[in-house]
């Protein structure tokens, strides 16, 4: 996963499990990570883990089963 420094990665389901592992790994590679989960506290906990390790992350809440939630989360990511 080289060459990711300075990129932005959006990871859904990043509050736990595989999504969280992917978000953490992307942060280790230099990505600013948009942590998206339907549980706000889980997204914030993943962000805190990434920041504590020296990375950059921001938390967003979205239910990926709802198109409007996903659209709003990705708009927020793009808007920065």
Secondary structure as GFF3:
##gff-version 3
##sequence-region A 1 80
A	DSSP	beta_strand	8	12	.	.	.	ID=ss1
A	DSSP	alpha_helix	17	28	.	.	.	ID=ss2
A	DSSP	beta_strand	32	37	.	.	.	ID=ss3
A	DSSP	alpha_helix	40	52	.	.	.	ID=ss4
A	DSSP	beta_strand	56	61	.	.	.	ID=ss5
A	DSSP	alpha_helix	67	79	.	.	.	ID=ss6
###
